[in-house]
């Protein structure tokens, strides 16, 4: 498992960074879109899925459409024994 990794999902490149605060862990996810650098957070929900957290700025619609792909990317990274 890596604390940071990148993954292309549906043609968009995302950079994932694990953040550990002591009380919780989450992923900061960043990407470039329309000449802007955008970010959002992924946190585990009660069912154990990594979900997009509310962002102070509206995110592009395709982000919500790809939400399960973000969960899968994090789970693949966590389960990658070769890292």
Phi, psi and omega in degrees: 000138176252146175287339176219145179200165175237152182210135174265126181233120179050043174085000180245134180269128180242145176246122183254132178229120178286132177242124175247120181260358186098314179268333182206163175236142176208169177250131169269124183244128180233155181199159177257135180207128180052049178062022176233151176263118184248152176218156171206170181246148172244127176231154178286137175268183183298333180273357179088014177263142176281119184239149176292132177269160179301136180252144178295335177247147178297135177267153176303147184304325183295339178298311179294326178295333183262013189303320180289332176294326177293316176303313181297321180297317179294315180297320177299317179296317180298320184273359181281101183287344184277352182273000000 
